Each structure stands twice: as structure tokens, then as C-alpha cells.
Amino acid sequence: MRMVAFGLAVDNWGMTSSDDARPGSAARTVERMPPHVYFVVSAVFHYLGPALAVLLFARVEVLGVAWLRIATAAVLFAAWRRPWRVWSRLDRPTRLLLLGWGAVLAVMNSVFYLAIDRLPLGTVAAIEFLPVIVLAAVAARTGRNIAALIAAVGGVYLLTDVRLVSEPLGMTFAVANAVLFALYIVLGHRVARSRQVSGIDGLALSMLIAVVIALPIGLRQAVPAFLDPVALAAAAGVGICSSVIPYVTDQLAMARLPRATYALMVSLLPATATVIGIIVLIQFPTAAEAFGVALVVAGVALHQQRPAASQQPKPASSHQGP
């Protein structure tokens, strides 16, 4: 891995943001860790948290769980990064970027939970993937990448249970979530490569913005959880699994992977969601859906990453944090 990419990953973790930080061993660990590993961690937790949220819907209403998820992440990021110290240093375009990303996070999380309350987790994941493949198609200029794209799209098609069209509201929420997820990836890449703010500080600021935007959407339904310690602890766990671990590892992956590579790797998410649905929610796929999982995995395996020479991530010295 080129040292400039390694410097970006260290910067995103905030290793240089403290005078007494000792980045030696931690930096070497980041250097040795391929960005694909960060993506795998993100892929697992991306749907493990929502699967746990589905179980929590019996105690807290859907939008309440969504808001508690965002609030937990915002509190943890605020305690860790204290991102408000960075805000005053940002230029207007970067502030607008973070405001937009925060709005996307707030609405995306809300409609996603409304969708998985009505549809199986694997189906929502498959629908979520469809707009993302367009991002991968932009850079699919080789025969191998086109074959990978076809396999991934075919797998997603099989994973999508067309019988659920009879659930129009759930499908509407799932499609809205899919569009917002594509926007999350686009904006997330811009934040990850910004010279104004590190990826993690940008994420922390956007999460604070998201919790404010989502306040009128989910606070009313979240209030009963504050009187139920078990539900509140479970909701906090959902927030950590859903919004802290995967979003941090997303930033580490995005900072070192070309956007087209990351977008196609996202095709793993329907497969991940299907497996987690089996283990946590006892949602067993049909034979066609199982074959779809195999096609998705084959598409990722076929995909060939373009040389990274043209990728110019920001240097570590550009860190704008405290």
C-alpha cells in the first residue's frame, strides 16, 4: 500500500489529533490492514445492527429506534472527537457538504427502519443495492468488470422477492432508502477525501447534524424507551452496531478504495443481510435467493480493481482537526 494512502487512513483515525498520541504501533497496524478488511467489518455490522433493531421493535416504535440509533452514535462521536472544534475552521462548501450528509443520514436511517419493519431484511438490502450499481457501472470498462457487474445485478434480482410488490408502502420506503444510500456513498467519499476535515471528524459532525434533523421525526416515539432501561440499553447497542462501527470502517475503506471499487463491493451487502437474517431473524431464503447470494459473491470475486495511481487522496499533513 502506498504511503500516501496509509497516511490518509491514519489521519482519518485521528492519530495526529493529540499532542500525546503515539501512532507508532497503531499506525503500523493500519498500514498492514488492507482496506477490504475494513469493508468486511462494515458489511457485517451494517445489517447486524438493523437485525437487532427488528427484535427491538416489540418494545419501542420504529422511528423511536431509528432516532435512538442516531442519538447514540452522535453522543459517542461527540465524546470521542469533539467535532465542534473543527466546524469554525471549515469553509462554506465543506459545511454545506456536511449538512447534506447529515440530512441524508437522518432520513436514510428513518426510512430504512420503516422498510425493514414491513419487508425481510435481505429484500430491503437487495433493493438498497440497485442504485449503487450505477456508480460501479461508470468505471466498468473491461470485460471482466462488465461480467462482474452482470453477475452482481443478476444476484440482486434473484434476491429480490417480487411477490412483495403487494406491500407498496414497504417497497416505497425501501426504494427511498436505496436512493439515499447511494447519496450516502457519494457524499461519504467526498468527506473521506476532503482536505478541510478528516473523514471521522466529518462523520462526527454529520451525525450531530443528523440527530437534530431527525429530532422531530423520531423523538416522540423514542421517549418511552427512557423509562425502560432494557430497551434503552438495547437501542444504544443498535446504535453502536449500526452507526458507529460500520460508518467508521466505511470511512477507512472509502479513503483507500476507488469509488467504483467500493460501490461494487457493496454488492456483498444483500448476501450479508441474507445470512444475518437467517441467524438472527430466522428468515430463510428460497433456492433462487440462495443462488442470488452466490451470484453476488461471484460478481465481487470477478471484479478487478483499477490501478490506484490516478487516485490522489489527501496527504496526512492536511489534517485540520485539533
C-alpha positions as CSV (number, residue, x, y, z in Angstrom):
1,M,0.0,0.0,0.0
2,R,1.3,3.4,-0.9
3,M,2.4,5.6,2.0
4,V,0.1,8.4,0.9
5,A,-2.9,6.1,1.3
6,F,-1.6,4.9,4.7
7,G,-1.2,8.5,5.8
8,L,-4.9,9.2,5.0
9,A,-6.0,6.1,6.9
10,V,-4.0,7.2,10.0
11,D,-5.4,10.8,9.6
12,N,-8.9,9.5,9.5
13,W,-8.5,7.6,12.7
14,G,-7.3,10.9,14.3
15,M,-3.9,9.6,15.3
16,T,-2.4,13.1,14.7
17,S,-5.0,15.0,16.6
18,S,-3.5,14.7,20.0
19,D,-0.1,16.0,21.2
20,D,0.4,13.0,23.4
21,A,-0.7,10.4,20.8
22,R,1.8,7.7,20.0
23,P,0.9,6.5,16.5
24,G,3.8,4.1,16.0
25,S,2.2,0.6,16.6
26,A,-1.3,1.7,15.8
27,A,-0.1,3.3,12.5
28,R,1.8,0.1,11.6
29,T,-1.4,-1.9,12.2
30,V,-3.4,0.4,9.9
31,E,-0.7,0.2,7.3
32,R,-0.8,-3.6,7.3
33,M,-4.6,-3.8,7.2
34,P,-6.0,-3.9,3.6
35,P,-8.9,-1.5,3.1
36,H,-11.0,-4.5,2.1
37,V,-10.9,-5.8,5.7
38,Y,-12.5,-2.5,6.9
39,F,-15.2,-3.0,4.3
40,V,-15.9,-6.6,5.5
41,V,-16.3,-5.3,9.1
42,S,-18.6,-2.6,7.8
43,A,-20.6,-5.1,5.8
44,V,-21.3,-7.4,8.8
45,F,-22.3,-4.7,11.2
46,H,-24.3,-2.8,8.6
47,Y,-27.1,-5.3,8.9
48,L,-26.3,-6.9,12.3
49,G,-27.5,-3.7,14.0
50,P,-30.7,-3.5,12.0
51,A,-31.5,-7.2,12.7
52,L,-31.2,-6.4,16.4
53,A,-33.4,-3.4,15.8
54,V,-36.2,-5.5,14.3
55,L,-36.2,-7.5,17.6
56,L,-36.4,-4.2,19.5
57,F,-39.5,-3.1,17.6
58,A,-41.6,-5.1,20.0
59,R,-40.6,-2.7,22.8
60,V,-40.0,0.7,21.0
61,E,-41.8,2.0,17.9
62,V,-39.8,2.0,14.7
63,L,-39.0,5.7,14.3
64,G,-38.1,5.8,18.0
65,V,-35.5,3.1,17.5
66,A,-34.1,4.9,14.5
67,W,-33.7,8.2,16.4
68,L,-32.1,6.4,19.4
69,R,-29.6,4.7,16.9
70,I,-28.6,8.1,15.5
71,A,-28.5,9.7,19.0
72,T,-26.3,7.0,20.4
73,A,-23.8,7.4,17.5
74,A,-23.9,11.2,17.8
75,V,-23.1,11.1,21.6
76,L,-20.2,8.6,21.1
77,F,-18.7,10.5,18.2
78,A,-19.1,13.8,20.1
79,A,-17.3,12.4,23.2
80,W,-14.5,10.8,21.0
81,R,-13.8,13.6,18.5
82,R,-15.4,16.8,20.0
83,P,-16.1,17.8,16.4
84,W,-17.5,21.3,17.1
85,R,-13.9,22.5,17.5
86,V,-13.4,21.7,13.8
87,W,-16.5,23.5,12.5
88,S,-15.2,27.0,12.8
89,R,-12.2,26.2,10.6
90,L,-14.2,24.8,7.7
91,D,-15.1,26.7,4.5
92,R,-18.6,27.2,3.3
93,P,-18.6,24.3,0.7
94,T,-17.4,21.8,3.3
95,R,-20.0,23.0,5.8
96,L,-22.7,22.5,3.2
97,L,-21.3,19.1,2.3
98,L,-21.6,18.0,6.0
99,L,-25.1,19.5,6.3
100,G,-26.1,17.5,3.3
101,W,-24.5,14.3,4.5
102,G,-26.2,14.8,7.9
103,A,-29.6,15.2,6.3
104,V,-29.1,12.1,4.3
105,L,-28.1,10.1,7.4
106,A,-31.2,11.3,9.3
107,V,-33.7,10.5,6.6
108,M,-32.0,7.3,5.3
109,N,-31.9,5.7,8.7
110,S,-35.6,6.5,9.3
111,V,-36.9,5.2,6.0
112,F,-34.6,2.1,6.3
113,Y,-36.2,1.1,9.6
114,L,-39.7,1.7,8.2
115,A,-38.8,-0.6,5.3
116,I,-37.4,-3.5,7.4
117,D,-40.5,-3.2,9.7
118,R,-42.5,-4.3,6.6
119,L,-40.1,-6.3,4.4
120,P,-37.5,-9.0,5.0
121,L,-34.0,-7.7,5.7
122,G,-32.5,-9.4,2.7
123,T,-35.1,-7.9,0.3
124,V,-34.5,-4.4,1.6
125,A,-30.8,-4.9,1.3
126,A,-31.2,-6.1,-2.3
127,I,-33.3,-3.0,-3.2
128,E,-30.8,-0.8,-1.4
129,F,-28.1,-2.1,-3.7
130,L,-29.7,-1.3,-7.0
131,P,-28.9,2.4,-7.4
132,V,-25.4,1.8,-6.1
133,I,-24.5,-0.5,-9.0
134,V,-24.9,2.6,-11.3
135,L,-21.8,4.0,-9.5
136,A,-19.9,0.9,-10.3
137,A,-21.0,0.8,-13.9
138,V,-19.4,4.2,-14.6
139,A,-16.0,2.6,-14.2
140,A,-16.8,-0.9,-15.6
141,R,-14.8,-0.5,-18.8
142,T,-13.2,-4.0,-19.0
143,G,-14.8,-7.3,-20.0
144,R,-14.0,-8.7,-16.5
145,N,-15.7,-5.8,-14.7
146,I,-18.7,-6.0,-17.0
147,A,-19.1,-9.7,-16.3
148,A,-18.8,-8.9,-12.6
149,L,-21.5,-6.2,-12.9
150,I,-23.9,-8.6,-14.7
151,A,-23.4,-11.3,-12.1
152,A,-24.0,-8.9,-9.2
153,V,-27.1,-7.4,-10.8
154,G,-28.4,-10.9,-11.5
155,G,-27.8,-11.9,-8.0
156,V,-29.6,-8.9,-6.6
157,Y,-32.5,-9.6,-8.9
158,L,-32.9,-13.1,-7.6
159,L,-32.5,-11.9,-4.0
160,T,-35.4,-9.5,-4.5
161,D,-38.7,-11.2,-3.7
162,V,-41.0,-9.8,-6.4
163,R,-44.0,-11.1,-4.5
164,L,-43.5,-8.3,-2.0
165,V,-44.7,-5.8,-4.6
166,S,-48.0,-6.4,-2.8
167,E,-46.5,-4.4,0.1
168,P,-46.4,-1.0,-1.7
169,L,-45.6,1.2,1.4
170,G,-42.7,-1.1,2.4
171,M,-41.4,-1.0,-1.2
172,T,-41.7,2.8,-1.3
173,F,-39.6,3.1,1.9
174,A,-37.1,0.6,0.6
175,V,-36.7,2.5,-2.7
176,A,-36.3,5.8,-0.9
177,N,-33.7,4.2,1.3
178,A,-31.8,2.9,-1.7
179,V,-31.6,6.3,-3.3
180,L,-30.4,7.8,-0.1
181,F,-27.9,5.0,0.4
182,A,-26.4,5.9,-3.0
183,L,-26.2,9.5,-1.9
184,Y,-24.6,8.4,1.4
185,I,-21.8,6.7,-0.6
186,V,-21.2,9.7,-2.9
187,L,-21.2,12.3,-0.1
188,G,-19.2,9.9,2.1
189,H,-16.4,9.7,-0.5
190,R,-16.3,13.5,-0.7
191,V,-15.9,13.8,3.0
192,A,-13.3,11.0,3.1
193,R,-11.2,12.8,0.6
194,S,-11.8,16.3,1.8
195,R,-8.7,18.5,2.6
196,Q,-10.8,20.5,5.1
197,V,-11.7,17.8,7.6
198,S,-10.7,14.3,8.3
199,G,-13.2,11.6,7.5
200,I,-14.0,10.6,11.1
201,D,-14.4,14.3,12.2
202,G,-16.6,14.9,9.2
203,L,-18.7,11.8,10.2
204,A,-18.9,13.1,13.8
205,L,-20.2,16.5,12.7
206,S,-22.7,15.0,10.2
207,M,-24.0,12.7,12.9
208,L,-24.6,15.6,15.2
209,I,-26.5,17.3,12.4
210,A,-28.4,14.1,11.7
211,V,-29.7,13.8,15.3
212,V,-31.0,17.3,15.2
213,I,-32.7,16.8,11.8
214,A,-34.2,13.5,12.9
215,L,-35.5,15.0,16.2
216,P,-39.0,15.9,15.1
217,I,-39.2,12.5,13.2
218,G,-38.5,10.1,16.0
219,L,-38.2,11.8,19.4
220,R,-41.9,11.2,20.3
221,Q,-41.7,7.5,19.7
222,A,-38.3,7.3,21.5
223,V,-39.5,8.9,24.8
224,P,-41.0,5.6,26.2
225,A,-37.5,4.0,25.9
226,F,-36.1,6.4,28.5
227,L,-38.4,4.7,31.1
228,D,-37.3,1.2,30.0
229,P,-33.6,0.6,30.9
230,V,-33.5,-2.7,28.9
231,A,-34.9,-1.1,25.8
232,L,-32.6,1.9,26.2
233,A,-29.6,-0.3,26.5
234,A,-30.6,-2.3,23.6
235,A,-31.2,0.8,21.5
236,A,-27.7,2.0,22.4
237,G,-26.3,-1.3,21.3
238,V,-28.2,-1.0,18.0
239,G,-26.6,2.5,17.5
240,I,-23.1,1.2,18.1
241,C,-23.6,-1.8,15.8
242,S,-25.4,0.2,13.1
243,S,-23.9,3.7,13.0
244,V,-20.6,3.7,14.8
245,I,-18.7,0.6,13.8
246,P,-19.8,0.4,10.2
247,Y,-19.6,4.1,9.5
248,V,-16.1,4.4,10.9
249,T,-14.9,1.4,8.9
250,D,-16.8,2.8,5.9
251,Q,-14.6,5.9,6.1
252,L,-11.4,3.9,6.4
253,A,-12.4,1.8,3.3
254,M,-13.7,4.8,1.3
255,A,-10.5,6.7,1.9
256,R,-8.3,4.0,0.3
257,L,-10.6,2.4,-2.3
258,P,-11.7,4.0,-5.6
259,R,-15.4,4.8,-5.5
260,A,-16.2,2.3,-8.3
261,T,-14.4,-0.5,-6.4
262,Y,-16.2,0.4,-3.1
263,A,-19.6,0.6,-4.9
264,L,-19.3,-2.8,-6.5
265,M,-18.1,-4.3,-3.2
266,V,-21.3,-3.1,-1.7
267,S,-22.9,-5.9,-3.7
268,L,-21.9,-8.1,-0.7
269,L,-24.4,-6.4,1.5
270,P,-27.5,-8.3,0.2
271,A,-25.6,-11.5,0.8
272,T,-24.5,-10.3,4.3
273,A,-28.1,-9.3,5.1
274,T,-29.4,-12.7,4.0
275,V,-27.0,-14.6,6.2
276,I,-27.7,-12.3,9.2
277,G,-31.5,-12.7,8.5
278,I,-31.1,-16.4,8.8
279,I,-29.0,-16.3,12.0
280,V,-30.8,-13.5,13.9
281,L,-34.3,-13.3,12.4
282,I,-34.8,-16.9,11.2
283,Q,-35.6,-15.6,7.7
284,F,-34.6,-18.5,5.4
285,P,-34.1,-17.7,1.7
286,T,-35.5,-19.8,-1.1
287,A,-33.3,-21.7,-3.5
288,A,-33.5,-18.9,-6.0
289,E,-32.4,-16.4,-3.3
290,A,-29.5,-18.6,-2.3
291,F,-28.4,-18.8,-5.9
292,G,-28.6,-15.0,-5.9
293,V,-26.3,-14.8,-3.0
294,A,-23.8,-17.0,-4.9
295,L,-24.0,-14.7,-8.0
296,V,-23.4,-11.6,-5.8
297,V,-20.3,-13.1,-4.3
298,A,-19.1,-14.2,-7.7
299,G,-19.5,-10.6,-9.0
300,V,-17.4,-9.3,-6.2
301,A,-14.7,-12.0,-6.8
302,L,-14.6,-11.2,-10.6
303,H,-14.2,-7.5,-10.1
304,Q,-10.8,-6.2,-10.9
305,Q,-9.7,-3.0,-9.2
306,R,-8.2,-0.3,-11.4
307,P,-4.6,0.8,-10.7
308,A,-4.7,3.3,-7.9
309,A,-2.1,5.6,-9.5
310,S,-4.7,8.0,-10.6
311,Q,-6.2,8.2,-7.1
312,Q,-4.8,11.1,-5.2
313,P,-6.2,11.1,-1.6
314,K,-5.3,14.0,0.7
315,P,-1.9,13.8,2.4
316,A,-1.8,13.1,6.1
317,S,-0.3,16.6,6.7
318,S,-3.6,18.2,5.6
319,H,-5.3,17.2,8.8
320,Q,-7.5,20.0,10.1
321,G,-8.5,18.6,13.4
322,P,-7.4,19.9,16.8
